[in-house]
């Protein structure tokens, strides 16, 4: 087992050429989503749990993390040209836009967003929201985000 700088561990199994990866969310610092995607209008914080950077594995197949938005925050309308995305609401509620549909969603709601489908999130004044997200592309630089 090898300790990684952000608290993760790489574990190697006999007979395999690639290590597994284990991380505890409480060992990670939150990152401003606006700093990751270079959009100052994008609000909220993320824990990147698994991606090429956190695992140190250049062959990592996907990216996943936790996204937290406080009350009154917005994740503006955008699309990812080169990656599908998955959301699973963990806590709180928010107003979601997927393509031309708007709806309120709370804990236990899952969403599949194919590449090229516009989407957005707004939290209300009373509730924040936290969700698990995943991309089919393992590197944020490769998802092809376009702000609308």
GURO-839743 format. One record per residue (C-alpha): residue number from 1; residue in three letters; x, y, z. Coordinates in steps of 0.2 Angstrom, whole numbers. Layout:
residues N
(lodo NUM,"ALA",(X,Y,Z))
...
end
This chain:
residues 148
(lodo 1,"UNK",(0,0,0))
(lodo 2,"UNK",(7,17,-5))
(lodo 3,"UNK",(1,33,4))
(lodo 4,"UNK",(-3,47,-8))
(lodo 5,"UNK",(-1,66,-4))
(lodo 6,"UNK",(-20,70,-3))
(lodo 7,"UNK",(-24,55,9))
(lodo 8,"UNK",(-28,42,-3))
(lodo 9,"UNK",(-19,25,-4))
(lodo 10,"UNK",(-14,14,-19))
(lodo 11,"UNK",(-16,-4,-16))
(lodo 12,"UNK",(-8,-17,-27))
(lodo 13,"UNK",(-14,-35,-29))
(lodo 14,"UNK",(-3,-49,-35))
(lodo 15,"UNK",(-4,-53,-53))
(lodo 16,"UNK",(-11,-35,-58))
(lodo 17,"UNK",(-1,-21,-67))
(lodo 18,"UNK",(-12,-7,-60))
(lodo 19,"UNK",(-15,-2,-42))
(lodo 20,"UNK",(-32,0,-34))
(lodo 21,"UNK",(-36,17,-26))
(lodo 22,"UNK",(-44,21,-9))
(lodo 23,"UNK",(-48,38,-3))
(lodo 24,"UNK",(-58,45,12))
(lodo 25,"UNK",(-68,60,8))
(lodo 26,"UNK",(-64,69,25))
(lodo 27,"UNK",(-45,69,19))
(lodo 28,"UNK",(-49,80,4))
(lodo 29,"UNK",(-50,99,4))
(lodo 30,"UNK",(-65,106,-5))
(lodo 31,"UNK",(-61,115,-21))
(lodo 32,"UNK",(-71,130,-29))
(lodo 33,"UNK",(-79,123,-44))
(lodo 34,"UNK",(-76,140,-53))
(lodo 35,"UNK",(-57,137,-51))
(lodo 36,"UNK",(-58,120,-59))
(lodo 37,"UNK",(-69,126,-74))
(lodo 38,"UNK",(-63,144,-75))
(lodo 39,"UNK",(-81,151,-75))
(lodo 40,"UNK",(-83,164,-61))
(lodo 41,"UNK",(-102,163,-62))
(lodo 42,"UNK",(-102,145,-57))
(lodo 43,"UNK",(-105,142,-38))
(lodo 44,"UNK",(-102,128,-26))
(lodo 45,"UNK",(-88,117,-20))
(lodo 46,"UNK",(-82,100,-25))
(lodo 47,"UNK",(-72,85,-18))
(lodo 48,"UNK",(-64,76,-33))
(lodo 49,"UNK",(-64,58,-27))
(lodo 50,"UNK",(-58,48,-42))
(lodo 51,"UNK",(-50,55,-58))
(lodo 52,"UNK",(-33,54,-66))
(lodo 53,"UNK",(-26,68,-54))
(lodo 54,"UNK",(-32,60,-38))
(lodo 55,"UNK",(-28,42,-42))
(lodo 56,"UNK",(-11,46,-51))
(lodo 57,"UNK",(-17,32,-63))
(lodo 58,"UNK",(-15,39,-81))
(lodo 59,"UNK",(-27,25,-87))
(lodo 60,"UNK",(-41,29,-75))
(lodo 61,"UNK",(-57,27,-84))
(lodo 62,"UNK",(-69,40,-76))
(lodo 63,"UNK",(-70,55,-65))
(lodo 64,"UNK",(-82,56,-50))
(lodo 65,"UNK",(-84,67,-35))
(lodo 66,"UNK",(-96,76,-23))
(lodo 67,"UNK",(-103,93,-27))
(lodo 68,"UNK",(-110,105,-14))
(lodo 69,"UNK",(-121,120,-17))
(lodo 70,"UNK",(-127,131,-3))
(lodo 71,"UNK",(-144,140,-3))
(lodo 72,"UNK",(-145,153,-17))
(lodo 73,"UNK",(-131,146,-28))
(lodo 74,"UNK",(-131,143,-47))
(lodo 75,"UNK",(-122,130,-58))
(lodo 76,"UNK",(-126,140,-75))
(lodo 77,"UNK",(-133,132,-91))
(lodo 78,"UNK",(-119,122,-100))
(lodo 79,"UNK",(-116,106,-109))
(lodo 80,"UNK",(-101,94,-110))
(lodo 81,"UNK",(-98,90,-129))
(lodo 82,"UNK",(-86,76,-125))
(lodo 83,"UNK",(-93,67,-110))
(lodo 84,"UNK",(-109,60,-102))
(lodo 85,"UNK",(-112,65,-84))
(lodo 86,"UNK",(-122,57,-70))
(lodo 87,"UNK",(-130,65,-55))
(lodo 88,"UNK",(-136,57,-39))
(lodo 89,"UNK",(-144,69,-26))
(lodo 90,"UNK",(-137,65,-9))
(lodo 91,"UNK",(-146,78,2))
(lodo 92,"UNK",(-156,94,0))
(lodo 93,"UNK",(-166,100,-15))
(lodo 94,"UNK",(-162,110,-31))
(lodo 95,"UNK",(-171,115,-47))
(lodo 96,"UNK",(-163,106,-61))
(lodo 97,"UNK",(-164,110,-80))
(lodo 98,"UNK",(-160,95,-92))
(lodo 99,"UNK",(-163,100,-110))
(lodo 100,"UNK",(-179,109,-111))
(lodo 101,"UNK",(-186,102,-94))
(lodo 102,"UNK",(-186,110,-77))
(lodo 103,"UNK",(-190,101,-61))
(lodo 104,"UNK",(-186,100,-42))
(lodo 105,"UNK",(-176,85,-36))
(lodo 106,"UNK",(-171,79,-19))
(lodo 107,"UNK",(-162,64,-11))
(lodo 108,"UNK",(-162,48,-21))
(lodo 109,"UNK",(-165,56,-38))
(lodo 110,"UNK",(-153,50,-51))
(lodo 111,"UNK",(-150,58,-68))
(lodo 112,"UNK",(-141,53,-84))
(lodo 113,"UNK",(-135,67,-95))
(lodo 114,"UNK",(-129,62,-112))
(lodo 115,"UNK",(-114,72,-120))
(lodo 116,"UNK",(-121,87,-128))
(lodo 117,"UNK",(-137,89,-117))
(lodo 118,"UNK",(-138,106,-109))
(lodo 119,"UNK",(-141,107,-90))
(lodo 120,"UNK",(-141,118,-75))
(lodo 121,"UNK",(-144,118,-56))
(lodo 122,"UNK",(-151,132,-45))
(lodo 123,"UNK",(-153,130,-26))
(lodo 124,"UNK",(-167,138,-17))
(lodo 125,"UNK",(-166,151,-4))
(lodo 126,"UNK",(-169,139,10))
(lodo 127,"UNK",(-160,123,5))
(lodo 128,"UNK",(-143,119,-1))
(lodo 129,"UNK",(-139,103,-10))
(lodo 130,"UNK",(-126,89,-12))
(lodo 131,"UNK",(-124,77,-26))
(lodo 132,"UNK",(-113,63,-32))
(lodo 133,"UNK",(-107,67,-50))
(lodo 134,"UNK",(-98,56,-62))
(lodo 135,"UNK",(-91,59,-80))
(lodo 136,"UNK",(-87,46,-93))
(lodo 137,"UNK",(-71,55,-96))
(lodo 138,"UNK",(-57,54,-82))
(lodo 139,"UNK",(-50,71,-84))
(lodo 140,"UNK",(-60,88,-82))
(lodo 141,"UNK",(-49,95,-96))
(lodo 142,"UNK",(-57,82,-108))
(lodo 143,"UNK",(-76,84,-105))
(lodo 144,"UNK",(-78,99,-117))
(lodo 145,"UNK",(-88,111,-107))
(lodo 146,"UNK",(-97,124,-116))
(lodo 147,"UNK",(-106,138,-106))
(lodo 148,"UNK",(-123,143,-114))
end
